[in-house]
Amino acid sequence: MGYFQLIEIRTDDFDAFERLHEQWLADTEGERAVVQEWILRDRDRPDTYLVMVEFPSVEAAARNNDLPATSRIAAGMAELAAAPPTFRNLDLVRKD
């Protein structure tokens, strides 16, 4: 079964976050272990975004985490965030 990471970030500068994310995509092309990724905005809290990332396994996620570009995006997210980002690590239990 798959492994997911959910990251919640609050920021007033989504454009800067998007530029950071686009740089990460370019820097990790051919290396990242991401299956799919969704970026969602909270309708009730417009400064709050959720990044849902699907990995094939927890081991693949760990390898992805070890990429230098992943460290750079994490540092950049921390700078842009109004509060520290929240991370949730999730195992897929069921998919219908």
N, C-alpha and C positions, 0 to 999 in steps of 0.2 A: 504494500500500500504506500501511498505518497506521504510526503512530509510538507507542511506548510509553515511559513512564518508570516505573522501579521505584525506590521509596524504601524503604530499610530504616532503621527507628528502634527503638532500645531505650529503654523507659521503664517505670517502676514505677507510673505514674499514667495508665493507659489512659483512664480516665473523663475526665480533663482533656484528653487528646488528642482524644477524641470530641467534647467540648464545643467545642474549637477548630475541629475539622473541620465541625461543624454550623454554626458561625458563618460559616466560609468559604463553605459551600454557600448560606447565606442572603444573604451579601454579594455573591456572584457570580451570583445567579439572573439568567438572561437574558444574561449576559456571558461566562461560562466556555465554553471550547472543548472540554470533556471529553466524549468519546463514552460511555465507561463507566469505572467505577472499582471496584476491589476492595480491601478491607482484609482482610489475612490475618494470623493469629497463627501463629508457629512452634511446633509441638508439642514440639520438643526444647529450645527456649529460650523459655519462656513470657513473658519480658519483651521479646521481639523481635517486631516487627510489620513487615509488608511492605505497602506501598501501591502497587498496580499501576494506572496511569492510562493509558487509551487516548485518543489524539488522532487527528483525521483526517490531520494532517500535522505535520511539524516546525515549519512556519510558524505553525500554529494553536497549538502548544504554546508557542512564543515569545510570541505575543500573550497567551496565558493567563498566562504568567510575568510579564508586564508589568502585570497588574492589581494595584492597591494591596492588595487583600485577600490576594493570593498572597504578597506580601512580609510581610504580617502573620502568616499561618499559618506561613511559613518561620521567622520569628523566634520564634514561639511553640513550634514543634517543637524548635528548637534549645535553648530553655529547658527543655523537658520531657525531653529526651533525656539518657541516661546517657553517651552519646558522640555525636560529630557524626553526623548522618544520612548515609547513603551513598546516592548517586544513580547509577542506571544508565540510560543513554539507548539505546533499542533500536528498530531498524527491523524491521518485520514482513517476514519472508522468505517464509513459507509458512503457509497456513491451510487445514486439511483439514476 
